[in-house]
Each structure stands twice: as structure tokens, then as C-alpha cells.
């Protein structure tokens, strides 16, 4: 029976410059033949495949915080969508506070994605969009509206305004949706991610387990932020990198002495092989 290793990407497996070191690739890939290897990330399919070039993944991936489970060859295993009606109501609530989201949606069954945004942007959003300048799936709208199949609605702003928005949306939809309010380490602000109620990394792991038949008792996971806690609760071994959020460290079985920029995941795996 194979062991399973699933890692978060940002601030866990990826370095802060969004690269994967040759050392990490070498150690991670050395597990390919005798282990099940995958990732669990808030990133889209397209961005994940860009970042993970040369990195072995031999099981379905948990993408978009669990709203999409898919293989590297574009086979969709599971999806969790927010309806157009619900997403439009969320957009309307944000507009009352003068803020507008990034909206990530599915265009077709070939995993072509849409990254939609309003022409009304705050400084945090403007900075983020610079990183997508060469991507062909981003589009701005004067009057932002949702599509039919929406993976998630993401706001970036200061904490106080996002707390208020979360309260407003939660008052309308309650537990029909999932709300993740957390610090955004790259930008120094906060983000509020709104998803289908079952779109999370824990449900994603269950989907992968059903698709591949792996034993959760042999699962190890790596993470750094609050959206990783669900999979920490499922795994036999949960590992937090040194730069992880304090609450994540508290939930982890292992807290590494190394950060993501110090190849923490790879050094842990190398230690297991000694």
C-alpha cells in the first residue's frame, strides 16, 4: 500500500517568488514510483500547471480551494459551483460597500477558465492583476456579472470592510456557502473567499480517496494557512512549515524548522528516506 503526500502550494511548497527549487523537485519526484503525490491549492488549473512544471503529480489535484478536482490531463473528477443567482447577489452586496470581487468561473469541460473583474479596482487588486498581464483568460467589465458555473468569489481589501461584507453575505445565505477570511501574505491585506459549502480541501481529499482508493491512514499533508486545517483534520500526519499561521501550527502533528523559502517540505521528505 502506497503512502500519500498532498501539499498546499503558496507559502508551503512554492517559494515566495512562486518558484519550485531544483532541490525540492528532485526530492519530491524521488517519491513518484512508490507514493501517491498531489497538491491542494487555491490556484486555478492553468496557474497550477504553470507553477508545477517538472513536478510529479500522479493523482487528481485539489484546485480552487476544493471547488475543482481534476487530473493533470484535464479530466474533471468533481466540481462545486456557486450559481449565477447567488454570485450576482454577492457582487451586489459588495457593491454597496464600494468593493468588487475577482470571479473565477468554468467556461467549458476542457477546463478553460474565466477570471473576471470589475473596472472598479482597489490598490490590492490592481497590483494582483499585474501578475496576470500575459494571461488570456482575464477580462474586466464595467458591470461585473457572474457566469453560470462559478468556482469562487474573491475579495481583497482591508480586514474591517471584509468582516462587514462577510456578515452581510452570511446573513443572506447562511451555511449555503463557505466563507474564508484570512490574511493575504503577498499583499499585506486580507482576502475573503466565498465558495460552495462543500468546496474545501477536506472534501477534495475525500473525492481523491474515492477516485483512487487510497487509505486516509497513510495520508500526510503539508500546509501553512487556515484553508489547510480541514485536510489537517483528515490526515494521519499533518505538517506545517515554519512560516505557517499560528493556528495551523497548533493543529499540526509536525511543525518544521524550515520555511517554504528553505525547502521545508523537501527537507522533511528527505529525512523520511534516511
N, C-alpha and C positions, 0 to 999 in steps of 0.2 A: 504494500500500500504506500502510495507516494505522499510525502508531505506537501502542504500547500502554503505558498507565500504570496500575500497580496499587500501591495504598498500604495499608500497615498503618493501623489506626485509633488505638488507645490510645498516647499519648505520641509519635505521629507526625503523624497528620492531625487528630485531636481535640486540643483544648486540655486542660489538666489538669482543668478544670471540666466536661469531657465535651461541650463545645460546639464548633461549627464557626463560625468568624468569617464575617461577610458578605464580607470581602475574599477569604478562601480559597474560598468558594462561587463568587464572581464569576470568579476566575482559573481554577479547576478547570472550571467549567461552560463557559468560553470555549473549551475544547478538545473539547467534545462532538461537534461536527459533523465534525471531521477526525481523531479519535482514538478508540481503544477505551479505555474507562475502567472500572476496577473496584476492588474492595477485597479485602484478605486479613486476616482478623481472628480472634481467639479468641472473639469475641462470637457470640451466637445470632442467628438470623434476626430475631426480634422486636426485640431491642435494637438491632441494626444499622439496621433500618428506622426506628426512633425517632430515632437519632442522625443519620441521613443524610437527613433531610427537607430537600428543596430542593437536594440534591447530585446531580448527574448520574451515573448508573451505567448503562452500555449494554452490559454483558457479564455473564455469570454471576459470582456472588460466591463467594469462598472464605471459608467460615464455620466456626466451631468448630475453629480450627487445621487446617482441611482435612478434617475429618470429614464436612462437608456442602458440596456445590457446588450452588448454587441461583440462580435468577433473582429479580429484584425482584418479579415477579408469581407467585411461589411454585412455579415449575416446578423439580422436583428433577432435577439433572443426574447427581449421583453421591453415594453415601454410603459411609462406612466405620464400621462399628459394632463395639463390644465386646459379646460375647454376655452374656446374663444370668448364665450359669455363671461366666464369667471375672470379671465385675464383682462378683458376690457374694463370690468368693474374695478379691478386692482389698479389699472392705469388711471382710471378716473379719480380714485381716492388719492393717489399720489399727486395728481394734477392740482387737487385742492390745496396741497402743501407746497406747490411750486416745483415739484421734482418729478422726473420721468425715468423709467427703467431702461435697462437693456433687456430685450426679449429674445430668448433662444427657442427656435421652433424647428420642426422637421418638415422639409419640403416634399420628400418622396421616400420610397422604400430602398433607394440606393444610398441612403444616409447623407443626402445633400441637406445642408443646414442653412437656416437663415438667422442672422444676427441683426436684429432691428433696433433702432434707437430714434429718439426724438431729436429734432434740430435744437431743442432747448436742452442744453447740457450744463452741468456744473464743472468746476475745475478738475475734479477727480475723474469724471467721465471723459473729459477732453484729453486728459493725459493717457488714460487707458486706450482710447481709440487710436492714438499714435502707434501703438503696438500692433494694430490691425490694419495699418495703412496699405499693406500689399495684399490683403485678403479680399477675395472676390465675393464673399458671402455676407458682407456687412452692407447695410443700407439705412440711410436716415430718412425720416418722414416729418413733414410739418405737423401732421395729425397722426400720431402713432396709434395704430390699432393692432390687435392680436391676430394671429393666423388660426387655422383650425386646430393644429396639433402643436401645443406649446410645452416645451420641456420645463422651462422655468422663467420666472420674472426676477430680475436682479437690480436692486437699487444700490447706489454708492453715494454716501453723504456722511455728515456728522452724526454722531450717535443719537443725540437728542431728537432730531427730526425723524430718524428711522424708528426709534422707540414709539413715537406717536403714530407713525404710519402702520407699524405692526399692530398696535392696539386697534386702530380703525379697521384694518382688514380682518383681523381676528374677530372683531365684533360682528362682522358680516358673515364670515364663513366658518368661524369656529374651527373644529377639528376636521373639517373637509379638506383643509390644506395643511402643509407643513411650513414652518417659519424658522429660518436660521438667521439669527442676528449675531454677528461676530466681527472682530477687528480684521481689517484688510492690511496684512503686514507689508505689502509692497508700497501702498499709497499713504499709509498713516491715517486712514479714515475707517469707517465701518461699512459693512455691506449687509443688506437684508435680502436673502434669497427665499423666494416663495415657490413651493413645489406641490405636486400631488401628495396627498397624505402618506402614500406608501413609497414615495421616491426618496430613498436614503440608502446608505451603503450597507446597512444591515439587511434590508430586503434584497439588495443586489447580491449579497453573498448567498442568500438562500436560493436565489434564481440560478446562480452559477453552480451551487451544490446540486440542485435538481438536474441541471443540464449535463453535468459531468460526473455526477455520482460520487463526489469526494466526501470524505469524512470530516466533519467540523472539528472533531477531536484532534486532527492533525494539522489544523489551520494556525498559522502565525500571521499577524498583520502589523503594519507599520504606519504610524501617523503622527500628526502634530497639532491638529485643530479640533474644534468642537464637533464638526461633522464626521469625525472619525470615531467618536465614542460608541456609536451604535455597533460598529463592527468590532470594537474592542470587547464589547459585552458578549459577542458570539464566539470569538476566537479562543482557542486553547492557550495561545501565547500572544499577548498584546505588547507591542514595543513602541515606546515614544522616543523620538530623537531629543537631543539635549535642548534644542530650541523650542520644544513643544509648549503649548499653552499649559498653565499650571493645573487646570482641571483635567487635562488629558494625561499629564504625568501621574496624577493621583489615581487614575483609572488603570494605568498600565501595569503589567506584570514586570516589565523591564524598562528602565529609563537609561538610555545610552549616555555615555560620557562625551559623545561626538555629535555635532550638529549636522544638518543637511550639507553645509558647505565643507564639512570634514568627512564626507562619505560615510555617515553614520550607519546606514542600512548595510552597505557593503562590508564594513568592518565587523559588524555583528555577524553577518553570514560567513565571513571568512573565519571567524572564531569558532563557529559551529563545526567547521570542516577539519579542525585541528585534532 
